[in-house]
Amino acid sequence: MIDPHSSKLKLEDIEIQLLLEGIYQYYGYDFRNYAMSSLKRRIRRILEVENLDTVSALQDQVLHEPESLQRFLLAITVNVTSMFRDPAFFIAFRNQVVPLLRTYPYIRIWHAGCSQGQEVYSMAIVLQEEGLYKRCRIYATDANEQVIKQAKSGIYPISLMQQYTQLYLQAGGKHSFSEYYTAAYDNAIFRASLRDNIVFSQHNLATDHSFNEFHVILCRNVLIYFDQTLQKRVHQLFHESLCKLGILCLGRQESIRFSPYENDYEAVEKTEKIYRRLS
Amino acid sequence: MQRLVVIGASLGGLTTLRTILQGLATTFSAPIAIVQHRHKESKTGMTKALQLHSPLPIREVEDKDAILPGYVYLAPADYHLLVEPDHFVLSVDEPVSYARPSIDVLFESAAESYAEQTIGVILTGANQDGALGASAIKAQGGTIIVQEPTTATSAVMPTAALNQTTADWVLPPTQIARRLNALCSVSSLT
């Protein structure tokens, strides 16, 4: 006899495949190579929020109601992070990467998968404090249009500023964090000057191609949501988009081992996953 | 499919984990994945501290690491740890019941990928994380071991698990190690 509970699990796997295939065929968003275990948790969460019983019901809704697709995209792709997440990374960046960047007259940086922009502003602050920002152009991209808009606004809940201030200081911040934003009601609005050299645009790591050559590519805690096939694709994209001696920054628990170009990189700072492309 | 042991621990967990790891046989044949709640800024010192007492090699998980028998894997600070049939997946999704890593997240993904081959162990802790995960493992036909609450630094977590699901064994730490050896050492497979 088939155990009804475990057969339900397998049925759900089939439904998820159908949902992802449908979204890809109809809308062009490709989630088919996302890491299944974390994707599944997010899909289940959507079922709860949308008050739906099955993934098939979600499929029906997403394919027939464009507003539902927008909610789906946000729920699947947004990674909530904080400014200066992993302060040790920013310290390492200041100490190991900034001196290398000083040798360039002009610096192009790609923030791949910038989500709501917290890390982009963090980096802009670091570069400003190191006196490099004027020479930089930061391309901040995300697959989700709504998230890009939010990132562009530079507005975050004021309630988070205490935590961000702590992290800013741990990350080697040289000023008072409150210099970088103005408080308005429940929001903190980051200074427009931080945005001067940032270009926000839509780019999908799963389907789009290389669009420039960069001295630094930052992609932290984004690849963890992809399976190994998609990770390889993105590493290829990074390899094509990084100039010789360019810097690649991954998340603290991410590894370059799954890049087909692992041997083309050397570690600049091993624990913080900062690499340099040698050839 | 091979077996997988998943262990969840919170307040007082380090001492208990030491006792359990110390008691494992060198022939222990299943991979072990551990979520120990800890501060998000905590460094890798925990791996070293536990390695001193473990006959099996201990690793802090990096994304997509293979799940190999005979290894002990620790969830890194500030990441959820999930399992798929042959490798780990990390996520920075929102904390679940204030915890990241969350025991429920690990246990629920283990229940899905390893079903009845999963052995879940709930140890000491001052919150209820792991209770839902333990019941997910039971629902898939897996095995649940809960630390005898009177032997726990904080009895809240083992008690919550016992209220949520029926444990196969309720044992003090030294006997948990013995039970795991019996379930997973090489000799028991032959």
Chai-1 contact restraints between the chains, C-beta under 6 A:
chainA,res_idxA,chainB,res_idxB,connection_type,confidence,min_distance_angstrom,max_distance_angstrom,comment,restraint_id
A,H5,B,A139,contact,1.0,0.0,6.0,A-B,restraint_1
A,A35,B,V89,contact,1.0,0.0,6.0,A-B,restraint_2
A,S37,B,L82,contact,1.0,0.0,6.0,A-B,restraint_3
A,S37,B,E84,contact,1.0,0.0,6.0,A-B,restraint_4
A,S37,B,V89,contact,1.0,0.0,6.0,A-B,restraint_5
A,S37,B,S109,contact,1.0,0.0,6.0,A-B,restraint_6
A,S38,B,L82,contact,1.0,0.0,6.0,A-B,restraint_7
A,S38,B,V89,contact,1.0,0.0,6.0,A-B,restraint_8
A,S38,B,S91,contact,1.0,0.0,6.0,A-B,restraint_9
A,N79,B,V92,contact,1.0,0.0,6.0,A-B,restraint_10
A,N221,B,V92,contact,1.0,0.0,6.0,A-B,restraint_11
A,I224,B,D63,contact,1.0,0.0,6.0,A-B,restraint_12
A,I224,B,L90,contact,1.0,0.0,6.0,A-B,restraint_13
A,Q228,B,K64,contact,1.0,0.0,6.0,A-B,restraint_14
A,Q253,B,E62,contact,1.0,0.0,6.0,A-B,restraint_15
A,Q253,B,D63,contact,1.0,0.0,6.0,A-B,restraint_16
A,Q253,B,P76,contact,1.0,0.0,6.0,A-B,restraint_17
A,Q253,B,Y79,contact,1.0,0.0,6.0,A-B,restraint_18
A,Q253,B,L90,contact,1.0,0.0,6.0,A-B,restraint_19
A,E254,B,D63,contact,1.0,0.0,6.0,A-B,restraint_20
A,S255,B,E62,contact,1.0,0.0,6.0,A-B,restraint_21
A,F258,B,K64,contact,1.0,0.0,6.0,A-B,restraint_22
